[in-house]
Amino acid sequence: MAEMARDELDIRAAARLTGRSTETVRRWIWSGRLRARKLGKRLFVLRSDLEALAGSQQTKPLSLTEWRASASKILRRSATRKSASDLVLADRRERSGELDARR
């Protein structure tokens, strides 16, 4: 049992460790991005799986000011685009480039 306590975390502990909500951790499990084991009514995840997933998603949260500046920049650059989906895709491409630059 002590071995399980070190290697496996319940949903609340996993959320605390990653700085995310319990609902986010559950979504990771339901979507298949994070493996879990059910014991009774509780779900447990391996610490190593959680750290691998959380580490792959490390992005610095934007402040509202930073987000606004980024959105304005994208809007200026994409004045010819007509739909919200185009704006979202442009934002994803830009963020993807920022992540590649950090690596």
Backbone hydrogen bonds in HBPLUS format (Angstrom, degrees):
<---DONOR---> <-ACCEPTOR-->    atom                        ^
c    i                          cat <-CA-CA->   ^        H-A-AA   ^      H-
h    n   atom  resd res      DA  || num        DHA   H-A  angle D-A-AA Bond
n    s   type  num  typ     dist DA aas  dist angle  dist       angle   num
A0005-ALA N   A0001-MET O   3.13 MM   4  6.46 153.2  2.20 145.9 153.0     1
A0006-ARG N   A0002-ALA O   3.30 MM   4  6.61 142.9  2.45 143.5 151.2     2
A0007-ASP N   A0003-GLU O   3.21 MM   4  6.42 160.7  2.25 151.2 156.2     3
A0008-GLU N   A0004-MET O   2.75 MM   4  5.34 159.0  1.79 153.7 157.0     4
A0047-ARG N   A0007-ASP O   2.75 MM  40  5.49 164.0  1.77 157.1 158.9     5
A0009-LEU N   A0045-VAL O   2.79 MM  36  5.37 156.4  1.85 152.1 159.6     6
A0045-VAL N   A0009-LEU O   2.86 MM  36  5.37 156.9  1.91 150.4 156.0     7
A0014-ALA N   A0010-ASP O   2.93 MM   4  6.12 158.2  1.98 155.4 162.5     8
A0015-ALA N   A0011-ILE O   2.90 MM   4  6.10 154.1  1.96 148.6 155.4     9
A0016-ARG N   A0012-ARG O   2.97 MM   4  6.25 160.3  2.01 149.4 154.4    10
A0017-LEU N   A0013-ALA O   2.93 MM   4  6.09 162.5  1.96 149.3 154.1    11
A0018-THR N   A0014-ALA O   3.10 MM   4  6.26 152.5  2.18 145.2 151.4    12
A0019-GLY N   A0015-ALA O   2.85 MM   4  5.77 126.0  2.14 142.1 156.3    13
A0020-ARG N   A0015-ALA O   3.07 MM   5  4.94 137.3  2.26 140.8 144.9    14
A0024-THR N   A0021-SER O   3.16 MM   3  5.23 123.1  2.50  95.7 109.0    15
A0025-VAL N   A0021-SER O   3.23 MM   4  6.63 158.9  2.27 149.1 153.9    16
A0026-ARG N   A0022-THR O   2.95 MM   4  6.24 157.0  2.01 148.5 155.2    17
A0027-ARG N   A0023-GLU O   2.90 MM   4  6.17 152.8  1.97 145.2 152.8    18
A0028-TRP N   A0024-THR O   2.96 MM   4  6.28 153.0  2.03 149.3 156.3    19
A0029-ILE N   A0025-VAL O   3.11 MM   4  6.43 150.6  2.20 144.0 151.6    20
A0030-TRP N   A0026-ARG O   2.80 MM   4  6.11 170.6  1.81 160.9 162.4    21
A0031-SER N   A0027-ARG O   2.87 MM   4  5.89 151.9  1.95 147.4 154.4    22
A0033-ARG N   A0028-TRP O   2.90 MM   5  5.06 126.5  2.19 159.3 164.9    23
A0034-LEU N   A0028-TRP O   3.10 MM   6  5.35 136.3  2.30 125.4 120.2    24
A0032-GLY N   A0029-ILE O   3.01 MM   3  5.21 152.7  2.08 105.8 114.6    25
A0037-ARG N   A0044-PHE O   2.76 MM   7  5.15 154.8  1.83 147.8 156.6    26
A0044-PHE N   A0037-ARG O   2.77 MM   7  5.15 148.6  1.87 143.7 154.5    27
A0039-LEU N   A0042-ARG O   2.81 MM   3  5.39 163.0  1.84 160.9 166.3    28
A0042-ARG N   A0039-LEU O   3.15 MM   3  5.39 161.1  2.19 125.8 125.2    29
A0050-LEU N   A0046-LEU O   3.01 MM   4  6.29 162.8  2.04 156.0 161.0    30
A0051-GLU N   A0047-ARG O   2.86 MM   4  6.07 164.1  1.88 155.5 159.6    31
A0052-ALA N   A0048-SER O   3.02 MM   4  6.12 152.9  2.10 141.3 148.6    32
A0053-LEU N   A0049-ASP O   3.01 MM   4  6.24 161.4  2.05 149.1 153.7    33
A0054-ALA N   A0050-LEU O   2.83 MM   4  5.96 172.9  1.83 158.2 160.7    34
A0055-GLY N   A0051-GLU O   2.84 MM   4  5.71 151.8  1.92 137.7 146.2    35
A0056-SER N   A0052-ALA O   3.14 MM   4  6.24 140.6  2.30 135.7 144.9    36
A0056-SER N   A0053-LEU O   3.16 MM   3  5.22 126.4  2.47  95.5 109.0    37
A0057-GLN N   A0054-ALA O   3.11 MM   3  5.17 149.2  2.20 100.0 109.5    38
A0067-TRP N   A0063-SER O   2.88 MM   4  6.12 162.0  1.91 155.7 161.0    39
A0068-ARG N   A0064-LEU O   2.90 MM   4  6.06 160.8  1.94 147.7 153.0    40
A0069-ALA N   A0065-THR O   3.00 MM   4  6.22 160.8  2.04 147.8 152.7    41
A0070-SER N   A0066-GLU O   2.93 MM   4  6.12 158.9  1.98 148.0 154.1    42
A0071-ALA N   A0067-TRP O   2.79 MM   4  6.03 161.5  1.82 154.4 159.6    43
A0072-SER N   A0068-ARG O   2.87 MM   4  6.03 160.7  1.90 150.5 155.8    44
A0073-LYS N   A0069-ALA O   2.98 MM   4  6.12 157.6  2.03 145.1 151.2    45
A0074-ILE N   A0070-SER O   3.00 MM   4  6.25 159.0  2.04 148.5 153.9    46
A0075-LEU N   A0071-ALA O   2.85 MM   4  6.06 159.1  1.89 150.0 156.2    47
A0076-ARG N   A0072-SER O   2.89 MM   4  6.11 160.2  1.93 151.5 156.3    48
A0077-ARG N   A0073-LYS O   3.03 MM   4  6.17 160.6  2.06 145.9 151.6    49
A0078-SER N   A0074-ILE O   2.81 MM   4  5.85 139.1  1.98 144.9 156.3    50
A0081-ARG N   A0078-SER O   3.06 MM   3  5.48 153.6  2.13 113.1 120.9    51
A0086-ASP N   A0083-SER O   3.19 MM   3  5.36 127.0  2.49  97.0 109.4    52
A0087-LEU N   A0083-SER O   3.38 MM   4  6.81 151.1  2.47 141.2 148.3    53
A0088-VAL N   A0084-ALA O   2.95 MM   4  6.29 158.4  2.00 154.0 159.7    54
A0089-LEU N   A0085-SER O   2.91 MM   4  6.10 163.5  1.94 149.1 153.5    55
A0090-ALA N   A0086-ASP O   2.95 MM   4  6.12 156.0  2.01 145.1 151.8    56
A0091-ASP N   A0087-LEU O   2.94 MM   4  6.15 156.2  2.00 147.2 153.9    57
A0092-ARG N   A0088-VAL O   2.92 MM   4  6.19 157.2  1.97 151.2 157.4    58
A0093-ARG N   A0089-LEU O   2.96 MM   4  6.21 159.1  2.01 148.2 153.6    59
A0094-GLU N   A0090-ALA O   2.99 MM   4  6.23 158.7  2.03 147.6 153.4    60
A0095-ARG N   A0091-ASP O   2.91 MM   4  6.15 165.3  1.93 153.5 157.4    61
A0096-SER N   A0092-ARG O   2.82 MM   4  5.91 155.0  1.88 148.5 156.0    62
A0097-GLY N   A0093-ARG O   3.02 MM   4  6.26 150.8  2.11 143.6 150.7    63
A0098-GLU N   A0094-GLU O   3.02 MM   4  6.37 148.1  2.12 144.9 154.0    64
A0099-LEU N   A0095-ARG O   2.92 MM   4  6.21 155.3  1.98 151.4 157.4    65
A0100-ASP N   A0096-SER O   3.01 MM   4  6.26 157.0  2.07 146.2 152.4    66
A0101-ALA N   A0097-GLY O   3.01 MM   4  6.20 148.6  2.11 141.7 150.1    67
A0102-ARG N   A0098-GLU O   3.14 MM   4  6.40 139.0  2.31 140.6 150.7    68
A0102-ARG N   A0099-LEU O   3.17 MM   3  5.17 128.1  2.46  94.7 107.9    69
